[in-house]
Amino acid sequence: MEPEVRGLEFSGRSESLEETRAWGRALGRTALAGDILLLHGALGAGKTELVRGLAQGVGSEAGVRSPTFNLVHRYDGGRLTLHHLDLYRVEHEEELVELGLDDALGIEGLAAVEWPDRLGEFLPHEFIWLELSLAPDGSRQARWRAQGRRPEEWLRAALDAISPSTSHGTGPETTAEKSS
């Protein structure tokens, strides 16, 4: 279930996995402790690639891998701790407590959550929601939405870092709107 998001919205397209990682690096460089990125998309859409860039952006040299079998990975060594959660195999909300979700979504570091539709009542109030989809030509379509004041600031800063010459975007495919 996709949450209703009221705030900034942007869309864009990545032509390569490197460009997808660059989006992650920009988010990582501009993230603050307590920021939460919710990643939605089918298997193979580029969520883990984006998290690889996120880890690079916070300065972690850890090798990010898909956390499908270990549902939570913690990456230290950067200016922020990165908590990478993959909720694909979570069937009941009670499992989220056992995973230590409270710690991962706390103020200690940055959290990236794959399959956030499984959060249920644990859905945070403020976050960036990023929906990735793989296009037939191999590019990735992205829809970014910020919920809350801090996530809006974070998204603006990240998009400016990605492409400072264009106002909030990665090229002509990018659109921006403010929802109320």
N, C-alpha and C positions, 0 to 999 in steps of 0.2 A: 504494500500500500504506500503510495507516494504522499508525503505530507503536503498540506496546503502551505505554500510559502508566500509571504507578503514581504517584498523588499526588492532589491536589485535583481535583474535578470539579464543574462548575456548568452549569446550562442556563438559558436565558432566551429572551425574545422581544423583538425590536425592531419597533415599529409604523411606523417611518419611516426614511428615509435619514438624517435629522438625528439620530435616536436612535442609529443605527449609528455615525455620526461621533462622537457623544458617548462611546460606548464607546471609540473610538480615542483621543479626547482624554484620557480617564481613564488609559488605558494609557500614553500618551505622557507625561503629567504625572508618573507614578509609575515610569517606566522608568529604568534605570541603564545605563551603558556595558556592553556585552557581552550585554544581554538579547536574546532571539530569540523572535519571534512567527511561528509557522507557521500559515498561513491556507489552509484547505481548503474547497472549495465549488465548485459549478458556475458556469459563466459567468453573470454577472448576479446572483450571490448577495449581493453587497455587499462583497467583499473590498477593492476599490480605495477605496470610500467609507470603510471603516474606516481604511485607511491615510491618507486625507486627514485624518481626525480625529487619527490618530497624529502626523502632521507638525505639526498645530496644537498638540497637547499638548506636543511638545518645543520649541515656540516658533518653528518654521520658517514663514516666510511664502511658501514656494515653492508653486507650483501643482502639486499631485500629479496625474499622469495615469497611465493604465494603461501599464505598461511592456512590453506584449506585443511590440512591435517592437524596442524597446531593452530587452533583458532585465534590465538593472540601471540603476536611477536612484539617484543620491546627492543627498540634500537637506541642505544645510548651512544655517547661519544661526540655528540654535536652540541650546539648551543641549547637545544631542547631535546627532551626524550620524545621519541616517536613511538606511539602505540598503534600497531597495525592489526586490526581485527577483521576477520572474515567470518561472517555469521551464516554462511551458506548452509552449514550442517546443523544449525540451531533449530530445534523443533518447538521448544517451549520456552517462554520467557524466564522460567525459573533457572534455566541453564545459564542465563546471562549473569545472574548473581554469582553462580559458581565460577564463572570465567573471571570474576573480578572487574566487571564492567564499571563499577563505581570508581575504581582506581584509574582505569584507562580513560574515562571521560572526565577525570578531575582536573584540577588546575596545574598539576605537575608538568604536563607537557602537551604535545600535540597529538590528537587522535585522528586516524583515518579508518573509517568503518566501511567495509564492503558488505553489500546486501543489507543496507540499513532498514529495509522494510520489515526485518525481523526484530527490530528494537521494541516495537509495541509501546507499552507505557514508559519505556526508558528513553524514548526519543527526546533529545535535548531541546531546549527552547530556542537556542541560538546555534546556527551552523551554516556552513556552505553545503548545498546539495549540488553534486555534479553528476549529471547523467551522460554516460558515454554510449555511443552506438557505432557499430562497424558498418560502413557504407559498402556497397558492392565493389567500388573501385579501390578498397583497402584503406581509405581515409577514415578518420574517426570524427563523428559529429559530437559536439559537446554542447550541453545546455547547463549553464551555471546559474544558481539562484542563491542569494544570501538572505538568511532569516535573522534579523537582529542588527543592532547598531554596529557592534564590533565585527561581525562577519561581513557587513557591507563595507566597512573600512578595509578589512583584510582583502576582500575580493577586488576592490578598486586598486589597492596597492599592488596586488599580484598581477592584475591585468595591465597596469601601467608598466610593471617590470617586464612583462612579456613583450610588449610593443609600445614603448613610450611615444612613438611618432603618430600612432593612431589612438584616438581616445577610447580606451577600454576595449581592446580587441586584438584579434590575430589577423585581421584582413577584411576584405570586402564582405565576407560571409557573416561577419559579426554584427549583431544588433544589440541594442541596449534599451532597456525600458525600466521605469520605476513603477512598481505596482503599489497600490494602496490597500 
